[in-house]
Amino acid sequence: MSLNTVKHEMPCQDPKVRAKNFDEVALGYDKETAIAEASRCLGCKKEPCRQGCPVQVPIPQFIAKVKEGDFSGAISTIKEKNALPAVCGRVCPQEAQCEKYCVLGKKGDPVGIGRMERFVADWEREQGIKPVECAPPTGKKVAVVGSGPAGLTVAADCAQAGHKVTIFEALHVAGGVLMYGIPEFRLPKAIVQAEIENLKKMGVEIQVDAVIGAIDTVDELLENEGYDAVFIGTGAGLPYFLKIPGENLNGVYSANEFLTRTNLMKGYLFPEYDTPVKVGKKVAVLGGGNVAMDCARTALRLGAEEVYIVYRRSMEELPARVEEVHHAEEEGVIFKILTNPTKIIGNDENWVVGMECLKYELGEPDASGRRSPVAISGSEHIVDVDTVVVAIGQGPNPLVPRTTKGLETNKWGNIVASEETGLTSKPAVYAGGDVVTGAATVIKAMGAGRVAANSICELLKK
Amino acid sequence: MFKIVRKEVLSPTLKLFDIEAPKVAKKCQAGQFIILRIDEKGERIPLTIADFDREKGTITLIFAEVGKTTQQLGQLEAGDSILDFVGPLGRASEIEKYGRVVCIGAGVGIAPVFPITRALKEAGNEVIGIAGARSKDLLFWTDEFKAQCDEFHVCTDDGTAGVKGNVTEILKKIIEEKGQVDYVICIGPIPAMKYTSLLTKPYGIKTFVSLNSIMVDGTGMCGACRVTVGDEMKFSCVDGPEFDGHLVDFDEQMRRAQIFKDEEARALAKGSCGGGGCGCH
């Protein structure tokens, strides 16, 4: 029984080596390890793990198939509920979802559900992905605006139901945040594209370079282009800044810009690729979420000598996944916690030369239940940096709400949509993912996409 | 793929393309811009729309070859295609009947100011046009521009065409002679827009400029194009590209334009360095 308390370790690239390359950090289980990990699962009848999954993957059932070495059966079982298993196996916060409810977690490590999901998805890709069978064509048309996790899920579900789906993507490649945001070393872009190719095989049409709100409005899609329903999954694509002096200095990036230049535009391969991304010797990343960790680790790989995470609470409150924090620490990212910038300092030519910060201590718990940080007076100090990446979150992109009459938004600009159905204030227009909830996770966006897809399919039956 | 259907060489470093993009041509309005990417390894660059033909489905772009991407673009010929072409982006110009308006195109800025001038004329304004450039060979479209104007002025820094001098000097004369100008739009290099705005401010003339900031996506996502307008941070791509010239921090824009200067030099040197030192080998 003692063996059963420890999760099989995920093989990873050596931290010193990987901090200098963009190859994937986690290498994945092999067959034997996957089967051995599957054997740890108790196969609980009550399936507590499933309640933690936003898309209700039949977890014990797929694990049972892994245990038998039936990987093909395992991936088919996952795909009943999840169209992007290779992505979710890598970027889902399993420790806060499925694995959180695993019975084994009470006395030791929970079953490595995410690692096994990743294994079977990778196994399938190596064999050649078989597209899911679709129902006969219904003659109905669905427009999906945005090709991130929410949009891809809606597209997959609606295509499977026999509807003709067209995805409109503003950038030159589909995948949304999976392509521009999450770095190659955490989610290889070839994997995202393989999942998207699979959607195309299911008959989904993808129009890139198509900004809805500019080229066609949502109303025009419904009225002129013959779509029967529209799903808006445009994500959290408007970077927030701190509103402190110096944020327009040269050498200050939003996380989105820093990551987009590096990932989507392949700035790490400049000048072979034309888009530059400039990183100095000392980089401060402001924020403590997964995006901040991605930026810090990217900065190291681009050649920065020292990289700081500057976060105003303590290590315990970091919103990033424990695994990401751990990886960042291993690679040499320095955590300046209980620290918050008050201004960014520039030289005569407008370049960043430092950042003034205050030290903080933790006070009483605030509305979010976390102990609120309180500035220590007189603790001003200068941190020596030449690059600053602001990773404190993103708001909803304004283009679609601005051009869609009668589409209700809240005071932060998020589209108002029903949690139960995904329906917005406009008939036949649905929304989900970060554009509704504000920046959250890939799997939550997929969950919202699933809900909306079900409603769309109900609507189109009528 | 988006096909170049016509190419015109306006000067050795100034090129015009008509590009087939029917959906963009159908929707675009004066003042908006597009983003293009030449090929798989290319960067995304914004260019303000110089003209459009809704029937033919084409967009006209005029660009100066100032960096690696625009040089590469300039080498393409009619019949060639570019990989990505996105638009129309940004807010359209605010076209109203202001009364007497002055439309200033400085350098390559003559191109984007052209459709705005036409729209202002169609809206019933009295339109005075000013086209300025460093030298005669960098002037273009003066006849087309003039045709949209009730009064038209040309100036060059070296005096090789029109009056010797710059656009702000001409504007100053116009304001002094006419006594009343209701609206000014100026598009061109940052100094031209800055000094135009400084000139009109004491007269209280509503003045708009169009910024050509550094951008990546052009849809509000990256924030590279941020600009201080009054005391607010704005994004050129979704809040602009046109802003009130009296509120724009031009000096900051000037410095931000330099962010990737070293990298631009490296990109230009790529392939022409003969194998040493540039990092491209």
Interface residues (C-beta under 8 A of the other chain):
Chain A: A170 L171 H172 Y180 V208 D209 A210 V211 A214 I215 D216 G237 L238 P239 F241 K243 E247 N248 N250 G251 Y253 S254 N256 E257 T260 R261 M265 K266 F270 P271 E272 Y273 D274 T275 P276 K278 E349 N350 N397 P398 L399
Chain B: K23 V24 K27 R37 K41 G42 E43 R44 K68 T69 L83 D84 F85 V86 G87 P88 L89 V216 D217 T219 G220 M221 C222 G223 A224 R226 V227 T228 M233 V238 E252 R255 R256 Q258 I259 F260 D262 E263 E264 R266 A267 K270 C278 G279 C280
